[in-house]
Amino acid sequence: MNLNTRMPTGSDVTQRIDEQPAFSADLLGLALQSANIMAAWKRVRANAGAAGIDGMSIDDFPAWANEGNWKRIMSELRSGEYQPSPVRRVEIDKPDGGKRQLGIPTVIDRVIQQAIAQVLTPIFDPTCLRQQFWV
């Protein structure tokens, strides 16, 4: 398949004429809704996993969040100041005897990533099984 060919002509080609986005302009706002964040946290907690580069475990996260730290993170996300942490790099053994690199994000970044995925997946993959995230 040559991707450098011209676009086909005729009635089989449809173009958007309007310049409005096909979805809500406030996707970050949707991702940061408290119900979506709670659903994201539940999924991250259920998946468990090791601590990231900051050393915070899944069990440590609720106390950390309740100390006011999550409000700060939400504020940084809304203002565009939030910077994700680097991932912790580990090697795991493969069945064939080799090693595989694995990056482990912090629990904070996993919650944020999950919250964003819950909003974007139904938009960009409408064929996926619809799940109720807005509990």
NORCORNOR-V31211 format. One record per residue. D_LAST is the distance of its C-alpha to the last C-alpha in Angstrom with 1 decimal. Layout:
d_last=D_LAST
d_last=D_LAST
This chain:
d_last=43.9
d_last=45.2
d_last=42.5
d_last=45.3
d_last=46.3
d_last=46.0
d_last=43.2
d_last=44.3
d_last=45.6
d_last=45.3
d_last=42.7
d_last=40.5
d_last=39.4
d_last=36.7
d_last=36.2
d_last=33.9
d_last=36.1
d_last=33.7
d_last=32.7
d_last=29.2
d_last=26.4
d_last=24.7
d_last=21.2
d_last=19.9
d_last=22.1
d_last=19.5
d_last=17.7
d_last=17.9
d_last=16.3
d_last=13.2
d_last=13.3
d_last=13.8
d_last=11.0
d_last=9.9
d_last=6.1
d_last=7.6
d_last=10.3
d_last=8.6
d_last=7.1
d_last=10.7
d_last=12.3
d_last=11.1
d_last=12.6
d_last=15.6
d_last=16.2
d_last=16.1
d_last=18.6
d_last=20.7
d_last=23.7
d_last=26.6
d_last=26.9
d_last=27.7
d_last=30.7
d_last=29.8
d_last=29.8
d_last=26.5
d_last=24.9
d_last=21.4
d_last=22.5
d_last=23.9
d_last=20.9
d_last=19.1
d_last=22.5
d_last=23.3
d_last=20.1
d_last=20.7
d_last=24.2
d_last=23.2
d_last=23.4
d_last=19.9
d_last=20.6
d_last=23.8
d_last=22.1
d_last=19.7
d_last=22.8
d_last=24.7
d_last=22.1
d_last=22.2
d_last=26.0
d_last=26.6
d_last=28.3
d_last=26.0
d_last=27.9
d_last=26.4
d_last=28.5
d_last=30.8
d_last=29.7
d_last=31.6
d_last=33.9
d_last=34.8
d_last=36.7
d_last=35.8
d_last=38.3
d_last=38.3
d_last=39.6
d_last=42.7
d_last=43.6
d_last=42.5
d_last=39.9
d_last=36.7
d_last=35.4
d_last=31.8
d_last=30.0
d_last=27.5
d_last=25.4
d_last=24.6
d_last=21.3
d_last=20.6
d_last=21.3
d_last=19.2
d_last=16.1
d_last=17.1
d_last=18.1
d_last=14.9
d_last=12.9
d_last=15.6
d_last=15.7
d_last=12.1
d_last=13.3
d_last=16.8
d_last=16.7
d_last=15.6
d_last=18.4
d_last=21.1
d_last=20.6
d_last=19.6
d_last=21.1
d_last=18.6
d_last=16.4
d_last=13.3
d_last=10.2
d_last=6.6
d_last=5.6
d_last=3.8
d_last=0.0
